[in-house]
Amino acid sequence: MLKRAWDNRFLRFLAVGGLNTLFGYSLFAALIFAGFHYSLAVFVSTLLGVLFNFKTTGSIVFKSSDNMLVFKFVAGYGVIYLLNVGLLKVLSLLGFNMYAAGALLLLPMALVSYVINSRLVFRGRP
């Protein structure tokens, strides 16, 4: 049953997303612990997190080792970022606090990210 679930690309995407989140946050926390200013810790963990995310999403989810796709990947994340920020603003205007708004957008943003990656970045990959 686990093998069958792992054959589902979207489930692999969600699992890899969890791994990527763990990597990015762990790096951020380690940098803070090491005495880095929070702004530098965010910058470094985001930069390395996106690169790590590109490699794991590409190789594990979409079975791709094409490093030239990194530019499309970063552009896709730019779109996701702008959409997320815009929707957070709308939800805040509707009275949601940022914690609830962020939680509410987790699944929709994961779905948008999956569509962008599967249809635009890693198009044609199994």
Secondary structure by P-SEA (a helix, b strand, c coil): caaaaaacaaaaaaaaaaaaaaaaaaaaaaaaaacccaaaaaaaaaaaaaaaaaaaaaccccccccccaaaaaaaaaaaaaaaaaaaaaaaaaacccaaaaaaaaaaaaaaaaaaaaacccccccc
